[in-house]
Amino acid sequence: MTDLTLMTSASNPASVLPSLALLSHRIRVLPMDAASLVKMPESTILFLDARDDLATAKTLCNLIHASGLSTPIVLVLTEGGFTVVNSQWGIADVVVSTASPAEVEGRLRLVSEHGNAPATMLPATDGGTSAVDGQIRSGDLIVDTNGYTASLHGHPIDLAYKEFELLKYLVQHPGRVFTRAQLLQEVWGYDYYGGTRTVDVHIRRLRAKLGGEYEHLIGTVRNVGYRFDPPDEESEESTAKSTSLHSGE
């Protein structure tokens, strides 16, 4: 039995790919929007309804990959949709909405084995971040998850609780892009209703407290969200040299 997620805006989800109802798999149905991404478990195969809205489907495919999710995507199409889809969509497979149960089961088996082929081309997570005994280190930035403290160049950073939680979560997933909705869910939880503006405010505060030289560690991905960009070795060396020069060494 495979865990499946069907993302659709159809009023009758069973009409998207009728064969799914005849197979013995767990199926959850989610609305076709970016907010649904935070509700998907990591180990699922996503059937994305692209029959009537190819533009939205492509946007969601891009968003899934930009967010660092490795969820295999199977596009559900009509015959006409096949003329538009190509490898740049980053999907595992396509299936016509009228496919038989045997065909859908066969495609599921192949997707389970191979996943999204383009996923290997996603940027690799930077190796400059390490965690030992609750301390996450990224260059001169240290986040102590046990003591709820953070320091830069050995000097403590004065962070409010949620600022620390936000920084910790981003540093724990270097290079991965998170939407504002995902960050709200992971850092504030479902019970928080402050809206996505709260994330923007806390990001600005974090950048200000990291200072001009290090505010770039929290990057913005336009129309998507935020990510933690670990410093590379060259930038660390440049910063060290600059510090030495200014100190007169």
Salt bridges, closest charged atoms under 4 A:
ASP3 OD2 - ARG26 NE 3.74
ASP3 OD1 - ARG28 NH1 2.59
ASP49 OD1 - ARG51 NE 2.81
ASP93 OD1 - ARG107 NH1 2.99
GLU103 OE2 - ARG107 NE 2.94
GLU105 OE1 - HIS25 NE2 2.86
GLU113 OE1 - HIS114 NE2 3.96
ASP140 OD2 - HIS153 ND1 3.28
GLU163 OE1 - LYS209 NZ 2.69
GLU165 OE2 - LYS168 NZ 3.49
ASP200 OD1 - ARG180 NE 2.70
ASP229 OD1 - ARG227 NE 2.87
